[in-house]
Amino acid sequence: MSEALQVPPRHVLEWIKCDDKLNFWEGPVRCGKTQASILALLYHVEKNPTWKQGILSGNTSKSAKNNVVKTSMGLLDLAPKAKFNIHEGEIVLPTSHGPVRIVIFGADDADSDDSLRGFTADFWIADEITKHHENFIKEALARVGAADHPWILWTSNPDNPKCKLYTEWTDRYLAMSPEEKEEFGGYSERHFTLQDNPIMTPEKIRALELTYTGVEYRRKVLGERCIAEGLVYPFFGDSCIRAPPETAKVRWASIDFGTVHPTAMGWYAYDKPTKTYYKVREWRGTPEQSARMTTAEYMDVFERITEELGGIGKMNLTIDYGGGGEALVREAERRYWMPQTPDKKVLDGISATARLLNTHVLYISPECPMTIEELYLYHWDQKASERGEDKPVKVDDDLADETRYAVSTFIEPRLRS
């Protein structure tokens, strides 16, 4: 038996067999909850002969496929006879009582519940449930509500203790009396640790501890629910600042367009010998420039600096489409650029940027002093955190945002592939 197939601890095996209607599993990254959730799904699908179809949801349908279905020791590895129709977004699991259909859904926006309407489900397994929109959660609960033996499993990393998943659902279910829990169908809440994953050796745990800092460390390593407070990048300092070597080649650029805030631009290089990335140049308009510059003038600035740096591919540019950015996109397209839509998920982008900076995969060049200053001062909005929202203060963050777009759109996807 390979290391990845080691048997989970006894208490996790008991959690897998739990018959409660709703099960909430929470824990840090790499704690084994996703693999255990797949084993739980396979166990309950086989155990319930009346089940015909169910829901698999993720932050997006793509994340559900990557995190649960196609990952190493994911659903396709643990159920090798399953048929995965990637175009239809569904899986057919063979069981002793006939095939069971699992349909994959994305759940991160206000309209995501529309795809569920009219769908009847016997079970629902949700990955990254704290990232699901409340509209989807309500609709999915309703879709499973008519099943004879409904079973629901939610998994998540810990979040802000005041996020809606806790305040509107899990905290309320946990506070029910034994009689109410029985009438509901049963509710269980389990908290995983890194030691619950049999493949996580002390050496692997130590490496993980060195990957995260601040709120990310508390949530993704310690498994704590905590509010985001203080600096977004508390580790940021001299070790994150380095001039690129001569072998580094400029590959990508990012623009955060603004009318009421300064437009910010950044250029990024990759050094193949060291497998490291660098932000090598920056440009940020003054308030006066933001008030008078046209989109053509912005593109003139961009193309001039890009040419100075040796040029980049026409598709290797991302432009924030918000705040009037559509006009800049049209001007870029007129000049035969093919700008990419940036990945603007704030927390995911901050997490990726923090991880790359903290592990020295990404460096900021001394030639980017304004970016360095912004990253030093970038901090969480305390009032928003107290409302259950994790977001930075929107002051002097233009280059920080532009950096996040470049990481999420170009750099981090390369590292995942």
C-alpha positions in Angstrom: 0.0 0.0 0.0 1.4 3.4 -1.0 1.9 6.2 1.5 -1.1 8.1 0.1 -3.4 5.2 0.8 -2.6 4.8 4.5 -5.7 4.2 6.7 -7.0 7.3 8.5 -7.0 7.3 12.3 -9.7 5.4 14.1 -11.7 8.5 15.0 -11.7 9.7 11.4 -13.1 6.3 10.3 -15.9 6.8 12.8 -16.6 10.3 11.4 -16.7 8.8 7.9 -19.4 6.4 8.9 -21.5 9.0 10.7 -25.2 8.8 9.7 -26.2 12.4 10.7 -28.0 14.4 8.1 -25.5 17.2 8.1 -21.8 16.9 8.8 -19.4 19.8 9.0 -15.7 19.0 8.7 -13.2 21.9 9.4 -9.5 21.9 9.6 -6.2 23.3 8.2 -4.8 22.5 4.8 -3.3 19.0 4.2 -5.2 17.6 7.3 -6.8 14.8 5.2 -10.4 16.0 5.3 -10.8 16.0 1.5 -9.7 12.4 1.1 -11.7 11.4 4.1 -14.8 13.2 2.6 -14.4 11.2 -0.6 -14.2 7.9 1.4 -17.3 9.0 3.3 -19.1 9.7 0.0 -18.2 6.3 -1.4 -19.3 4.6 1.9 -22.7 6.3 2.1 -23.4 5.9 -1.7 -22.9 2.2 -1.4 -24.9 2.0 1.9 -28.0 3.7 0.6 -29.6 1.7 -2.2 -32.3 4.3 -2.9 -29.9 7.0 -3.9 -29.8 8.0 -7.5 -28.1 11.3 -7.8 -26.4 14.0 -5.7 -24.6 17.3 -5.7 -20.8 18.0 -5.6 -20.1 21.7 -5.2 -17.0 23.9 -4.9 -16.2 27.6 -4.9 -16.3 27.1 -8.7 -17.0 24.0 -10.7 -13.3 24.0 -11.7 -12.1 24.1 -8.1 -14.4 21.2 -7.3 -13.0 19.2 -10.1 -9.4 20.0 -9.2 -9.7 19.6 -5.4 -12.0 16.6 -5.2 -12.3 14.8 -8.5 -9.0 14.9 -10.4 -6.5 15.5 -7.6 -4.1 12.7 -6.5 -6.1 10.3 -4.3 -9.2 12.2 -5.4 -12.6 10.6 -6.4 -11.3 9.2 -9.7 -8.3 7.5 -8.0 -10.4 6.1 -5.1 -13.2 5.0 -7.4 -11.3 4.0 -10.6 -14.4 2.5 -12.3 -16.2 5.9 -12.1 -17.0 7.6 -15.4 -16.2 11.3 -15.5 -17.9 13.3 -18.2 -15.9 16.5 -18.1 -18.1 18.3 -20.7 -21.3 17.6 -18.8 -19.7 18.2 -15.4 -20.9 14.9 -13.9 -19.6 11.6 -12.6 -21.3 8.3 -12.7 -20.3 6.0 -9.8 -20.9 2.2 -10.1 -22.5 0.6 -7.0 -23.9 -2.8 -6.1 -27.4 -1.3 -6.5 -26.8 0.5 -9.8 -25.1 3.7 -11.1 -25.3 6.9 -9.0 -25.0 10.2 -10.8 -23.0 13.1 -9.2 -23.4 16.6 -10.8 -20.7 19.2 -10.2 -21.7 22.9 -9.5 -19.9 26.1 -8.8 -21.3 28.1 -5.8 -19.4 31.4 -5.5 -21.8 34.0 -6.9 -25.3 35.3 -6.2 -26.8 33.6 -9.2 -25.2 30.2 -8.7 -28.4 28.8 -7.1 -30.2 29.2 -10.5 -28.4 26.0 -11.8 -29.9 24.0 -8.9 -33.5 24.9 -9.4 -35.6 21.8 -10.3 -32.8 19.4 -9.4 -33.6 16.6 -7.0 -30.7 15.2 -4.9 -30.3 12.5 -2.3 -27.0 13.9 -1.0 -24.7 16.9 -1.2 -21.0 17.1 -0.6 -19.5 20.7 -0.6 -15.8 21.6 -0.8 -14.8 25.0 0.5 -18.3 25.6 2.0 -17.3 29.0 3.5 -16.7 30.3 0.0 -20.2 29.3 -1.2 -22.7 32.0 -1.7 -25.6 31.9 0.8 -28.1 31.7 -2.1 -26.5 28.4 -3.2 -26.4 27.0 0.3 -30.1 27.7 0.8 -31.1 26.2 -2.5 -28.9 23.1 -2.1 -30.4 22.4 1.3 -33.9 22.6 -0.3 -32.8 20.3 -3.1 -31.8 17.6 -0.6 -34.7 18.2 1.7 -37.1 15.8 0.0 -34.8 12.8 0.0 -35.8 9.8 2.1 -32.3 9.5 3.7 -30.6 12.8 3.0 -26.8 13.1 3.7 -24.8 16.3 3.6 -21.1 16.8 4.1 -19.5 20.3 4.2 -15.7 20.8 4.4 -13.7 23.9 4.9 -10.6 25.6 6.2 -11.4 27.8 9.2 -12.6 31.3 8.4 -13.6 34.5 10.2 -15.6 33.4 13.3 -18.3 35.9 12.2 -18.7 34.7 8.6 -22.3 33.8 7.6 -21.7 30.1 7.4 -21.1 30.0 11.1 -23.6 32.6 12.3 -26.5 31.5 10.1 -26.0 27.7 10.0 -23.3 25.8 11.9 -23.4 27.8 15.2 -27.2 27.5 15.2 -27.2 23.8 14.5 -24.5 23.2 17.1 -26.7 25.0 19.7 -29.7 22.8 19.0 -31.0 20.6 21.8 -30.6 16.8 21.4 -34.3 16.6 20.6 -34.0 19.3 18.0 -31.0 17.6 16.4 -32.9 14.3 16.2 -35.8 16.0 14.5 -33.4 17.8 12.1 -31.9 14.4 11.3 -28.6 14.8 13.2 -25.8 17.4 13.1 -22.1 16.7 13.7 -19.2 19.1 13.7 -15.7 17.7 13.4 -12.3 19.5 13.6 -9.4 17.9 11.9 -5.7 18.5 12.7 -2.6 17.9 10.6 -1.9 14.8 12.7 -5.2 13.3 11.3 -3.5 12.9 7.9 -1.3 9.8 8.0 1.0 11.0 5.3 1.9 14.3 7.1 5.2 13.5 8.7 6.8 16.0 11.2 9.1 17.2 8.3 6.1 17.9 6.1 4.3 19.7 8.9 7.4 21.8 9.5 7.6 22.7 5.9 4.0 23.7 5.9 4.5 25.9 8.9 7.2 27.8 7.1 4.9 28.5 4.2 2.2 30.6 5.9 2.3 33.6 8.2 -0.3 35.8 10.1 -3.9 35.0 9.7 -3.0 32.4 7.0 -0.8 30.5 9.5 -3.5 30.5 12.2 -6.2 29.3 9.8 -4.3 27.0 7.4 -1.8 25.5 9.8 -3.2 25.7 13.3 -6.8 25.3 12.1 -8.2 28.2 14.1 -11.1 30.5 13.3 -9.8 34.0 13.6 -10.4 37.5 12.4 -8.0 39.1 9.9 -6.2 41.9 11.7 -3.0 43.9 11.4 -0.8 43.8 8.3 -1.8 41.7 5.3 1.9 40.7 4.7 3.4 40.9 8.2 6.6 39.0 7.0 7.3 41.5 4.2 10.8 42.9 4.5 14.3 42.9 3.0 14.2 39.2 2.3 11.4 39.8 -0.2 13.3 42.5 -2.1 15.9 41.4 -4.7 17.1 42.7 -8.0 16.5 40.2 -10.8 19.5 38.4 -12.3 20.5 39.1 -15.9 19.0 35.7 -16.9 15.5 36.9 -15.9 13.2 37.6 -18.9 10.2 39.9 -18.7 7.1 37.9 -19.6 3.9 39.5 -18.2 2.3 42.9 -17.3 -0.6 43.9 -15.2 -2.7 47.1 -15.1 -5.1 48.3 -12.4 -7.0 51.1 -14.2 -8.4 53.9 -12.2 -10.3 57.1 -12.7 -11.0 58.0 -9.1 -7.8 56.3 -7.9 -4.4 56.3 -9.7 -3.8 53.8 -12.5 -1.0 51.3 -11.6 1.1 49.1 -13.9 3.6 46.4 -13.2 6.0 44.2 -15.3 7.0 40.7 -14.2 10.0 38.5 -15.2 10.8 34.8 -14.8 14.3 33.5 -14.2 14.5 30.0 -15.5 17.8 28.9 -13.9 16.5 29.7 -10.4 12.7 29.1 -11.1 11.9 32.5 -9.5 9.7 35.4 -10.4 10.4 39.1 -10.1 8.4 42.3 -10.3 10.9 44.3 -12.2 9.2 47.6 -13.0 6.3 49.7 -11.8 4.4 52.8 -12.9 1.7 54.6 -10.9 0.0 57.8 -12.0 -0.3 60.8 -9.9 -3.8 62.1 -8.9 -3.3 64.9 -11.5 -2.5 62.4 -14.2 -5.5 60.3 -13.3 -7.7 63.3 -13.8 -6.4 64.2 -17.3 -4.8 61.2 -19.0 -6.7 59.4 -21.8 -6.7 55.7 -22.4 -4.5 56.3 -25.4 -1.9 58.1 -23.3 -2.0 55.3 -20.7 -1.3 52.8 -23.5 1.5 55.0 -24.8 3.2 54.8 -21.3 2.6 51.0 -21.1 4.0 50.3 -24.6 7.0 52.6 -24.1 8.1 50.8 -20.9 7.3 47.4 -22.3 9.5 48.1 -25.3 12.3 49.3 -22.9 12.1 45.9 -21.1 12.4 43.9 -24.3 8.7 43.3 -25.0 6.1 40.7 -24.0 3.6 38.4 -25.7 0.4 40.2 -26.8 -1.7 37.8 -24.6 0.5 38.3 -21.5 -1.2 41.4 -20.3 -4.1 41.6 -17.8 -6.2 44.7 -17.3 -8.8 45.3 -14.5 -12.1 45.7 -16.3 -13.7 47.5 -13.4 -13.8 51.3 -12.8 -13.8 52.3 -16.4 -11.2 49.7 -17.4 -13.3 48.6 -20.4 -12.2 51.7 -22.3 -8.5 50.8 -21.7 -9.2 47.3 -22.8 -10.7 48.6 -26.1 -7.7 50.8 -26.6 -5.3 47.9 -26.0 -7.3 45.7 -28.4 -7.1 48.5 -31.1 -3.4 48.2 -30.8 -3.6 44.4 -31.2 -3.1 43.4 -27.6 -5.3 40.6 -26.3 -5.6 41.5 -22.5 -6.7 38.7 -20.1 -9.4 39.2 -17.6 -7.7 39.2 -14.2 -8.6 36.8 -11.4 -9.9 39.3 -8.9 -10.8 37.1 -5.9 -9.3 39.1 -3.1 -8.5 36.5 -0.5 -7.3 33.9 -2.9 -5.1 36.5 -4.6 -3.7 37.7 -1.2 -3.1 34.1 -0.1 -1.2 33.2 -3.3 0.9 36.4 -3.2 1.7 35.9 0.5 2.7 32.3 -0.1 5.0 33.2 -3.1 6.6 36.1 -1.3 7.1 34.3 1.9 8.6 31.2 0.3 10.9 33.4 -2.0 9.4 32.2 -5.2 8.5 35.9 -6.0 10.7 38.9 -5.3 10.0 42.6 -5.7 12.9 44.5 -7.4 14.3 47.6 -5.6 13.3 49.4 -8.9 9.7 49.2 -7.5 9.9 51.4 -4.4 6.2 52.4 -4.5 5.1 48.7 -4.6 7.5 48.0 -1.7 5.9 50.8 0.4 2.4 49.7 -0.4 3.1 46.1 0.6 4.8 47.2 3.8 1.7 49.1 4.8 -1.1 47.0 3.3 -3.4 46.1 6.2 -6.7 44.5 7.0 -9.9 46.5 7.5 -10.6 45.9 11.2 -14.3 47.1 11.1 -14.9 44.8 8.1 -13.3 41.9 10.0 -15.6 42.5 12.9 -18.6 42.1 10.5 -17.3 38.8 9.3 -15.6 40.1 6.1 -11.9 39.7 5.3 -10.7 42.6 3.1 -7.8 45.1 3.1 -8.3 48.8 3.7 -8.8 50.5 0.3 -6.2 53.2 0.7 -2.9 53.4 -1.3 -3.3 49.9 -2.6 -3.2 50.3 -6.4 0.1 48.6 -6.9 -0.7 46.0 -4.3 -3.9 45.2 -6.2 -2.1 45.1 -9.6 0.5 42.8 -8.1 -2.2 40.5 -6.9 -3.8 40.4 -10.3 -0.5 39.4 -11.9 0.1 36.6 -9.4 -3.4 35.2 -9.7 -3.7 35.5 -13.4 -0.2 34.5 -14.7 2.2 33.3 -12.0 0.2 31.1 -9.6 -1.5 29.2 -12.4 1.9 28.3 -13.9 3.0 26.9 -10.5 -0.1 24.7 -10.3 0.2 23.3 -13.8 
